[in-house]
């Protein structure tokens, strides 16, 4: 079971006839956050969603959850994910009949587009990131996506961009202004160790400079598995 978990073909019914596949054992953690703990329930905007970008899609559960909330309207969703394990599962997800017409998957990461790739650290239980936790960790190269690639893959405007990329949110805010400016809402999981070095206050100031106003935010929480704090921010584009 441990070595061939994906072969079991486990799926869990969620809502309105939709199902969430469990392709790897560690996917249960992500499933729990989205569907049981309802991490995003009280922070998403009360709008109908058409086109979204899910940056750091993991196993795609945020997008699946959002689709299950509006079963009569298909999402146009671009799922961006660097993890080799997750990208394989996301590719399989697009073969499900209920998702095949609404999901696009892009294997890549957010970073400084002047560089071609980024070292990525693969960890179980949603801890994969571009930040090293230990000198013993192995790494591999992941392609850095530029703005033209994202805009070409999924033309704007976007109702929502959700970003959960374990500390790389600062790179998103700094290097992807043309994509961000065409989003009505940004939903960001921030991490106090992001590369800007200024924690949540720096994220907040940067959003303001990008003409976004924070509508909702969660309380800061201690991170799991490392020192630091995390939280969620919903910001609205004032120029949208």
C-alpha positions in Angstrom: 0.0 0.0 0.0 2.8 2.4 0.9 4.7 1.9 -2.4 1.7 1.7 -4.7 -0.9 3.9 -3.0 -2.0 5.5 -6.3 -3.0 2.1 -7.7 -5.7 1.8 -5.1 -7.8 4.4 -6.9 -9.2 6.0 -3.7 -11.7 8.9 -4.2 -13.9 10.6 -1.7 -17.3 12.2 -2.5 -17.4 15.8 -1.6 -20.4 17.9 -2.7 -22.9 18.2 -5.6 -21.7 15.0 -7.3 -18.0 15.9 -7.3 -15.3 13.6 -6.0 -11.8 14.2 -4.7 -9.2 11.5 -5.6 -6.6 10.6 -3.0 -3.5 9.8 -5.1 -0.9 9.6 -2.4 -1.0 8.8 1.3 0.1 12.4 2.3 -2.8 13.8 0.3 -5.1 13.2 3.3 -3.5 16.2 5.1 -4.4 18.5 2.2 -7.9 17.0 1.9 -8.5 17.5 5.6 -7.5 21.2 5.4 -9.8 22.0 2.5 -12.8 19.8 3.0 -12.9 19.0 6.8 -11.3 22.0 8.5 -12.8 24.3 5.8 -9.6 26.4 5.8 -10.9 28.8 3.0 -14.7 28.8 3.7 -14.9 32.1 5.6 -12.3 34.0 3.6 -13.2 33.6 -0.1 -15.2 36.4 -1.7 -18.9 36.0 -2.2 -18.9 36.1 -6.0 -19.4 33.6 -8.9 -16.1 32.3 -10.2 -15.3 31.8 -13.8 -11.5 32.1 -14.4 -9.0 31.4 -11.6 -5.3 30.7 -11.1 -4.3 28.3 -8.4 -0.6 28.9 -7.6 0.8 26.1 -5.5 -2.1 23.8 -6.4 -0.7 20.8 -4.5 -3.3 18.0 -5.2 -5.8 20.5 -6.7 -8.2 20.3 -3.7 -8.8 24.1 -3.5 -9.9 24.2 -7.1 -12.0 21.1 -6.7 -13.7 22.5 -3.6 -14.4 25.8 -5.4 -15.9 23.9 -8.3 -18.1 21.8 -6.0 -19.6 25.1 -4.6 -20.9 26.1 -8.0 -21.8 22.9 -9.8 -23.7 24.6 -12.7 -20.8 26.7 -13.8 -17.6 25.2 -14.9 -14.4 26.9 -13.7 -11.6 27.8 -16.1 -8.7 27.1 -13.8 -5.0 27.1 -14.3 -3.2 25.0 -11.7 0.5 25.8 -11.2 2.6 23.3 -9.3 6.3 22.5 -9.0 6.1 19.2 -7.1 6.8 16.1 -9.2 4.5 14.0 -7.0 1.7 16.5 -7.2 2.0 17.3 -10.9 1.5 13.6 -11.7 -1.6 13.5 -9.6 -2.9 16.8 -11.2 -2.4 15.4 -14.7 -4.5 12.4 -13.7 -7.1 14.7 -12.3 -7.6 16.3 -15.7 -8.7 12.9 -17.1 -11.8 12.8 -14.8 -14.8 13.7 -16.9 -16.1 16.3 -14.5 -12.8 18.2 -14.5 -11.4 17.6 -18.0 -13.0 20.7 -19.6 -12.2 23.1 -16.8 -8.6 22.4 -15.6 -5.2 23.2 -17.1 -2.0 22.0 -15.4 1.3 23.8 -15.6 4.5 22.2 -14.1 6.6 25.2 -12.9 7.2 27.6 -10.1 7.1 31.3 -9.2 10.4 33.1 -9.0 12.6 35.8 -10.6 12.0 35.3 -14.4 15.5 36.5 -15.1 16.6 33.1 -13.9 15.6 30.0 -15.8 15.0 27.6 -12.9 14.9 27.2 -9.1 16.0 24.5 -6.7 13.0 22.8 -5.2 12.8 20.6 -2.1 10.3 17.8 -2.2 8.8 17.0 1.2 5.7 15.0 2.2 2.6 16.5 3.9 2.4 19.8 2.0 5.9 21.1 3.1 7.5 21.2 -0.4 9.1 24.6 -1.1 12.0 26.5 -2.5 13.3 27.0 1.0 15.9 24.5 2.5 15.1 23.1 5.9 18.1 20.9 6.3 21.5 20.6 4.6 20.7 16.9 4.0 17.8 17.6 1.8 17.9 16.6 -1.9 16.8 19.0 -4.5 15.9 19.2 -8.2 15.5 22.0 -10.7 12.0 23.4 -11.5 11.3 25.8 -14.4 10.4 29.4 -13.4 7.4 30.6 -15.2 7.3 34.1 -16.6 4.2 36.4 -17.0 3.8 35.7 -20.7 3.6 32.0 -20.1 0.9 32.4 -17.5 -1.1 34.9 -19.5 -0.8 32.8 -22.6 -1.9 29.6 -20.9 -4.9 31.2 -19.3 -6.0 34.6 -20.8 -7.2 37.3 -18.3 -9.2 38.7 -16.6 -9.2 36.5 -13.5 -11.8 36.4 -10.7 -9.3 35.0 -8.2 -5.7 34.0 -7.8 -5.0 31.7 -4.9 -1.4 31.6 -3.8 0.0 29.0 -1.3 3.7 28.6 -2.2 5.4 28.2 1.2 7.3 31.5 1.3 7.7 32.4 -2.3 4.7 34.8 -2.3 7.1 37.7 -2.2 8.4 36.7 -5.6 4.9 36.6 -6.9 4.2 40.1 -5.8 7.5 41.5 -7.1 7.9 39.8 -10.4 4.3 39.2 -11.8 2.6 42.6 -11.7 0.9 42.2 -15.1 -0.8 39.0 -14.0 -1.7 40.4 -10.6 -3.2 43.6 -12.0 -5.7 41.5 -13.9 -7.0 39.6 -10.9 -10.1 40.9 -9.1 -9.0 39.1 -5.9 -5.8 37.7 -4.4 -6.0 35.0 -1.8 -2.6 34.6 -0.3 -1.2 32.3 2.4 1.7 34.4 3.7 4.7 33.0 5.6 6.8 35.1 7.9 10.1 33.7 6.4 9.3 35.0 2.8 12.4 36.3 1.0 11.4 39.9 1.3 12.5 39.7 5.0 9.8 41.9 6.4 7.0 39.4 7.4 3.3 40.3 7.1 3.8 44.1 7.3 5.9 44.0 4.1 3.3 41.9 2.3 0.6 44.3 3.4 2.5 47.3 2.2 3.3 45.7 -1.1 -0.3 44.8 -1.7 -1.2 48.4 -1.1 1.4 49.6 -3.6 -0.2 47.2 -6.2 -3.6 48.9 -5.6 -5.0 46.1 -3.5 -7.0 46.5 -0.3 -7.2 43.8 2.3 -10.8 42.7 2.8 -10.3 39.8 5.2 -7.5 38.1 7.0 -7.1 35.3 9.5 -5.2 35.3 12.8 -1.5 34.6 12.7 -0.7 31.0 13.5 2.6 29.3 14.4 3.9 27.3 11.4 4.1 23.5 11.6 7.6 22.0 11.1 9.6 25.2 11.3 9.8 28.5 13.2 7.6 31.3 12.0 4.0 32.4 11.5 1.5 31.9 8.7 -1.9 33.3 7.8 -4.4 34.0 5.0 -5.1 37.3 3.3 -7.9 38.2 0.9 -7.2 41.4 -1.0 -9.4 43.1 -3.6 -8.1 45.0 -6.6 -9.2 48.6 -6.3 -8.7 49.2 -10.0 -10.7 46.2 -11.2 
